[in-house]
Amino acid sequence: MDRDQVFITHSAEETQRIAASLADTVTPPAILCLYGDLGSGKTTFVQGFAKHLGIHQRIISPSFLLMKQYPIPSGGILYHVDAYRDIVDGIEEVLRDTNAFVIVEWANHMEHILPKQRIKIRIQPINEQKRTITIQRYDYSSN
């Protein structure tokens, strides 16, 4: 079962708060797929999610590294994947990590290998600061 939530944010801070509230409601294993154009706020979303998990490292887009991993202080790992340029080597193993959050920017570039059980997050700019964020959750309990 899918459920959509739609939010309008007016700042990067609000986008991060939406991400933090989502982080409060999911547990590993969780795959979050981010969709949106360049500059839409995907990395800003990841920053809010990571901060809520207690990760204090600076979160930047892994564009040139393709994937970064951050240990979560309470246990587990956050993988931050950038699939814009290429499919990341070893991504299948990461997607199967039962102790991880996997957040994929440009998820549309690897739809064919992503599992059905994922959370889709679409970020659409309305103007310089304002965004529409649509979160489509897969209901894991319906399996």
N, C-alpha and C positions, 0 to 999 in steps of 0.2 A: 504494500500500500504506500502510495506517495502522498506527502503533504507539502504544500507550498506555503512559505511565509514570505511576505513582501515588506520591505522596510525602505524608508526614504531617510538618507542621512544628509547632513548639511556641513559636515567637516570630517577631516581624517580621524579626529578623536571619536566622533560618533560611529564611524565605520569600525574602528577598533573596539568600541564597546559592543557592537553587534557581534563581532568575532568572539569577544570574551564571553558573551552570554551563550554563544553556541558551544564554546569550549567547556562551559559549565554543564552541558547536557549530553555530551558524548564521552565514551570511554574507548580505549583501544580494544580491538583493532578498529580503526576508523580511517576511511579514505575520503578526503574532501577534495573535490574537483572544482577548480576556479576557472570561470569563463569570463572574458572581457577583453576589450581592446587594450592596446598599449596605453599606459597611464590611467587606466580606469580605477585602480586602487587595489589590485590583487595583493601586492606585497604589503600594503597598509593593513589589509585584512589579516594576513599571516602574522604581522607584528602584534596585533591585538590578541590573536589566538595564543601565540607563544608567550606573551607577557602574562596572560592569565594562567598559563601552566607553570609559571615561575621561572621561565627562561629569561635571563637578564642579558644575554649576549645581544649584540646589535644584529638585527635581522635585515638583510638586504636580499635583493633578488639574486638567485643563484645562476643567473644567465650564462656566465662563462664557465662555471663549475658544473652546471647542469643539476647537481644535487648537493645539498648540505644537510648535515644531521646535527641535532642538538639534543643533548641529554636532558631529560625532564627531572628536576630535583626530587620529585616524589617517586620516580621510577619510570622506565620506558624511554622512548625516543620519539622526537618529532623529526620527520624527514620533510624537507622542503625541496620540491622538485620543479625544475623549469623545463618543460617539454617543447618550448618554442622551436628550437633548432633541430633537435634530434631526440630519438628515443634514448633514454638513459640506460647504459649498460647495467645489468643487475637489477633492473626495476621490478622484474617478476618476483624476485626474492624479497625485496622491500615490501611489495604489495601483500605478501603472505605473512609478514611479521606481525604476530598476534599481540605484541607488546608495544605497538607503535601507532602514532598518528601519522598519516601520509597526506601531505597537502600538495596538490599538483597544480601549478600554474600552466595555462595553455593546455588544459586537459583534452581539448578537442583534437589535439595532434596525436593522442594515443588512445582514443576511444576503443579501438579494437582489442586492446589488452586489459582494459580496466574492468574490474568485476561489476556486476549489476548492483551489488550492495555498496552503495557509495552515496555521499551527500554532494549534490550539485549546487554550486553557488555562482550565480550570474550577477556581475556588477556592471551597471550601465550608467555612464556619466550623463547627468542632465545639464550641468554647467560646470564651471571651474571647481566648485566645492560640493555640489549636490550630486548624490548618487541614488540609484534604485538598486537595492540588493534583494535578490530573490533566492531563497534557500529552499531547495527541494530535497526532502529527506526520504530515504528509503526506510521503511519500517522493518527493522531487523527481526522483530517479533512475529512477523507474518510468514516466516519460513516454515 
